[in-house]
Amino acid sequence: MPQDWKELLKGTFAEELASLPPEPDPEPAVPVFRKQRLIVTIDRRRRAGKQVTLVSGFSGSDEELASLGRKLKTRLGVGGSVDDGEILLQGDVRDKVVAFLTEMGHSAKRGN
């Protein structure tokens, strides 16, 4: 009489699994965004008269800053970059940036 395939495989890998070392605990999740006080300003210097919105005052890793910059650019639909610890966004979008950062739980202040 043929046996069920589940019965055939039931004990096949039991010895191999028992001999493996236990898996290490996963690294604790680092909070991507800590609640911070950020300053949102506009700048026209060294940019041929074009306006850019600057988000400064971020304290954290470069990866966290880049991630926040990506979220802002995606949410607002603008171009920009992360440079020298600041997020640069094309155009005057200060009000939208402050609203989004406040929504995320940061303390954002609009400058000049």
Stockholm file with secondary structure:
# STOCKHOLM 1.0

chainA/1-112         MPQDWKELLKGTFAEELASLPPEPDPEPAVPVFRKQRLIVTIDRRRRAGKQVTLVSGFSGSDEELASLGRKLKTRLGVGGSVDDGEILLQGDVRDKVVAFLTEMGHSAKRGN
#=GR chainA/1-112 SS CCCCHHHHHTTTTHHHHHHSCCCCCCCCCCCSCCCCEEEEEEECTTTTTCCEEEEECCCSCHHHHHHHHHHHHHHHTCCEEEETTEEEEESCCHHHHHHHHHHHTCEEEECC
#=GC SS_cons         CCCCHHHHHTTTTHHHHHHSCCCCCCCCCCCSCCCCEEEEEEECTTTTTCCEEEEECCCSCHHHHHHHHHHHHHHHTCCEEEETTEEEEESCCHHHHHHHHHHHTCEEEECC
//
